[in-house]
Structure formats: structure tokens, C-alpha cells
Amino acid sequence: MRALITGGAGFIGSHLAGKLLSSGWEVSVIDDLSTGSMKNIHHLKREPGFQYVIESVMNRPLLAELVDDCDIVFHLAAAVGVRAAACPTAAELRVGDLWRGWLDAHSNA
């Protein structure tokens, strides 16, 4: 099984990646490092079955390729903190719209 974790260089995403890898999964991570950190996934880089991409989930062609290559998506890319969540930027709103559109398009697939 292959999992994609958006926001995978964050605290929760990196721990999820480690758990999945130790359970025999292959894991792909996409993170733009706006709040995540390479320090969180550095120890995973040498694990077989792990790959990471430093890029925004707003890169639709790349995201489509990553999604097509996996069995499950853990969408953890998000604004961090109360202030960021209470006052989302236009880019953060577009991320939500992107995922809603993808889910709508693939709900009958």
C-alpha cells in the first residue's frame, strides 16, 4: 500500500509517515515547508519506500500525479494556529476549494 501525506513535514504528518513506514507501507509526502520542517522528516529520508516533494499542494499537475500513484491520501496540509485559521488567506481558501473539487470529481470513481 502507498499513502500520500499532504503536510507530511509537519509534526503530525511526519509521525504518521514514520508509523506507516514501520508498518510496511510506502509513503509519499508533499509539503511546502510553510509550517513544516525538514528536521521532522530527515530521519525518514533513508527509509525504503519513502519519498518527499517540497512543493505546494496548489501545484495541480504534481498533486494529480502523486494522488494517482497512491492508495490513500491523508490531507494534513493546513493553516496552523488560531489566528491563521480564523483569518485564512486567499491561498488557504483555494487549497480547501482544490480538495473539495478533487473529492467531488473522484467521488464516483
C-alpha positions in Angstrom: 0.0 0.0 0.0 1.1 3.5 -0.8 0.0 6.6 1.2 0.3 10.3 0.3 0.5 12.7 3.2 -0.1 16.4 2.4 1.6 18.5 5.1 3.8 15.5 5.8 6.7 17.5 7.1 4.6 18.8 10.0 4.6 17.3 13.4 1.6 15.0 12.9 2.3 14.2 9.3 5.9 13.2 10.0 4.9 10.9 12.8 2.1 9.3 10.7 4.7 8.8 7.9 7.0 7.0 10.4 4.3 4.8 11.7 3.1 3.8 8.2 6.7 3.1 7.1 7.2 0.9 10.1 4.0 -1.0 9.2 5.4 -1.8 5.7 3.7 1.0 3.7 5.3 3.1 1.1 4.9 6.8 1.8 5.0 10.0 -0.3 5.0 13.4 1.4 4.2 16.8 -0.1 4.9 19.9 2.0 5.8 23.4 1.1 7.6 23.9 4.5 5.5 27.0 5.3 4.9 25.5 8.8 6.5 22.0 8.5 10.3 21.4 8.7 12.8 19.2 7.0 14.0 18.3 10.6 10.7 16.4 11.0 11.4 14.1 8.1 15.2 14.0 8.0 15.3 10.6 9.7 12.8 9.2 7.2 14.8 10.1 4.0 16.9 6.9 4.1 13.9 4.6 4.7 13.0 2.4 1.8 9.6 3.3 0.3 9.8 7.0 1.4 9.8 9.9 -1.0 9.2 13.6 -0.4 8.4 16.6 -2.5 9.0 20.2 -1.3 6.1 21.9 -3.1 2.6 23.3 -2.5 -0.5 21.2 -2.8 -1.6 24.0 -5.2 0.6 22.5 -7.8 -2.2 20.7 -9.5 -0.3 18.6 -12.1 2.2 17.4 -9.4 -0.6 16.7 -6.9 -2.6 14.7 -9.5 0.5 12.5 -10.2 1.0 11.9 -6.5 -2.6 11.1 -5.9 -2.8 8.7 -8.9 0.2 6.8 -7.5 -1.3 6.1 -4.1 -4.0 4.1 -2.4 -4.9 6.6 0.3 -4.5 10.3 1.0 -4.0 11.8 4.4 -4.7 15.5 3.9 -2.9 17.3 6.7 -1.8 20.4 4.9 -3.4 23.3 6.8 -3.1 26.6 8.4 -1.5 26.3 11.9 -2.8 28.3 14.9 -6.0 30.1 15.8 -5.1 33.4 14.1 -4.3 31.6 10.8 -7.5 29.5 10.9 -9.7 32.5 11.9 -8.4 34.7 9.1 -7.5 32.4 6.2 -5.6 33.8 3.3 -6.8 33.6 -0.3 -4.3 30.8 -0.9 -5.6 28.8 2.1 -9.1 29.1 0.9 -8.0 27.9 -2.6 -6.4 24.8 -1.0 -9.8 23.9 0.5 -11.6 24.5 -2.8 -9.0 22.4 -4.6 -9.6 19.4 -2.3 -13.4 19.8 -2.4 -13.2 19.9 -6.2 -11.0 16.8 -6.4 -13.2 14.9 -4.0 -16.3 15.8 -6.0 -14.7 14.8 -9.2 -13.5 11.4 -7.8 -16.4 10.5 -5.5 -17.9 8.2 -8.2 -14.6 6.9 -9.5 
